[in-house]
Amino acid sequence: MGVSMNVTGWDLFSGGQLGMSGNAIIRYGGGTIFFTGFWALLIGALLVLAGALMLARGRLGGVITLVVGLLGTAMSATNVVMVYTKMRTGSVGASVGIGLWLFIGLSVAALVIGIVGASTAD
């Protein structure tokens, strides 16, 4: 199960296995679940749409931003936990890269913006 240290979410999406089962969306195996780069792309696209909707319709866009930010935060936090608890040991030796830190940071920012947007009146 030895792998390069430079495996990214996009690598997992486009075929990198890390010795895991699954498909281009989710990888799993050995008590590990890992969301691939597909989710970061999808959530980013949904946040762009929700942001535009928030500009046009206020509260509705805020609620959608809140939900999508919550999903992104949960998925990225799961990935960080899996890397630190399951993938840093043994022959894998993976570490959290800049992409995953950006994903979690921007998801938390979207969550905060969604809370503010959802609490404002139309």
C-alpha positions as CSV (number, residue, x, y, z in Angstrom):
1,M,0.0,0.0,0.0
2,G,3.0,2.4,-0.5
3,V,2.1,5.6,-2.2
4,S,3.5,8.9,-3.2
5,M,3.1,11.7,-0.6
6,N,1.7,14.0,-3.2
7,V,-1.7,12.3,-3.7
8,T,-4.4,15.0,-4.2
9,G,-8.2,14.9,-4.2
10,W,-8.0,15.3,-7.9
11,D,-5.7,12.3,-8.2
12,L,-8.2,10.2,-6.2
13,F,-11.0,11.4,-8.4
14,S,-9.2,10.6,-11.6
15,G,-8.1,7.1,-10.6
16,G,-5.6,7.2,-7.8
17,Q,-6.5,4.4,-5.4
18,L,-4.4,4.7,-2.2
19,G,-5.3,1.0,-1.8
20,M,-8.9,1.8,-1.3
21,S,-12.1,0.7,-3.0
22,G,-14.8,3.0,-4.3
23,N,-15.4,5.2,-7.2
24,A,-14.5,8.7,-8.4
25,I,-16.7,10.3,-5.7
26,I,-15.9,8.4,-2.5
27,R,-13.0,6.1,-1.6
28,Y,-13.2,3.7,1.3
29,G,-11.4,0.7,2.8
30,G,-9.7,-0.3,6.0
31,G,-12.0,1.8,8.2
32,T,-11.3,4.9,6.1
33,I,-13.8,7.0,4.1
34,F,-12.4,9.8,1.9
35,F,-14.3,12.3,-0.2
36,T,-12.4,13.0,-3.5
37,G,-11.9,16.3,-5.2
38,F,-15.2,15.9,-7.0
39,W,-17.0,17.2,-3.8
40,A,-14.8,20.3,-3.5
41,L,-15.6,21.2,-7.1
42,L,-19.3,20.5,-6.7
43,I,-19.6,22.4,-3.5
44,G,-17.6,25.3,-4.9
45,A,-20.0,25.5,-7.9
46,L,-23.0,25.4,-5.6
47,L,-21.6,28.1,-3.4
48,V,-21.1,30.4,-6.5
49,L,-24.8,29.8,-7.4
50,A,-25.9,30.3,-3.8
51,G,-23.9,33.5,-3.6
52,A,-25.6,34.9,-6.7
53,L,-29.0,33.9,-5.3
54,M,-28.1,35.6,-2.0
55,L,-27.5,38.8,-3.9
56,A,-30.8,38.5,-5.7
57,R,-33.1,37.0,-3.0
58,G,-31.3,37.5,0.3
59,R,-32.6,35.0,2.8
60,L,-33.1,32.1,0.4
61,G,-29.6,32.4,-0.9
62,G,-28.4,32.6,2.7
63,V,-30.1,29.4,3.6
64,I,-28.7,27.5,0.6
65,T,-25.2,28.9,1.4
66,L,-25.7,27.7,5.0
67,V,-26.6,24.2,3.9
68,V,-23.9,23.9,1.3
69,G,-21.3,25.4,3.7
70,L,-22.4,22.8,6.3
71,L,-22.0,20.0,3.8
72,G,-18.5,21.3,2.8
73,T,-17.4,21.7,6.4
74,A,-18.5,18.2,7.3
75,M,-16.9,16.6,4.3
76,S,-13.6,18.4,4.6
77,A,-13.5,17.8,8.4
78,T,-14.0,14.1,7.7
79,N,-11.1,14.1,5.2
80,V,-8.8,15.9,7.6
81,V,-9.7,13.5,10.5
82,M,-9.2,10.5,8.2
83,V,-5.8,11.7,7.0
84,Y,-4.6,12.4,10.6
85,T,-6.0,9.2,12.2
86,K,-5.8,6.6,9.4
87,M,-3.5,7.7,6.6
88,R,-0.5,9.1,8.4
89,T,0.5,5.8,9.8
90,G,2.0,2.8,8.1
91,S,3.3,2.8,4.6
92,V,0.9,5.5,3.4
93,G,2.3,8.5,5.4
94,A,-0.2,11.0,3.8
95,S,-0.5,14.5,5.0
96,V,-3.1,17.2,4.6
97,G,-2.2,19.5,1.7
98,I,-3.1,23.1,0.9
99,G,-6.1,22.1,-1.1
100,L,-7.8,20.4,1.8
101,W,-7.0,23.2,4.1
102,L,-8.5,25.7,1.6
103,F,-11.6,23.4,1.3
104,I,-12.2,23.4,5.1
105,G,-11.4,27.1,5.5
106,L,-13.6,28.3,2.7
107,S,-16.4,25.9,3.8
108,V,-16.3,27.4,7.3
109,A,-16.4,30.9,5.7
110,A,-19.4,29.9,3.6
111,L,-21.1,28.5,6.8
112,V,-20.6,31.8,8.6
113,I,-21.8,33.8,5.5
114,G,-24.8,31.5,5.3
115,I,-25.7,32.1,8.9
116,V,-25.5,35.9,8.4
117,G,-27.4,35.7,5.1
118,A,-30.1,33.4,6.5
119,S,-30.7,35.7,9.5
120,T,-31.2,38.9,7.5
121,A,-34.6,39.9,6.4
122,D,-35.6,40.1,2.7
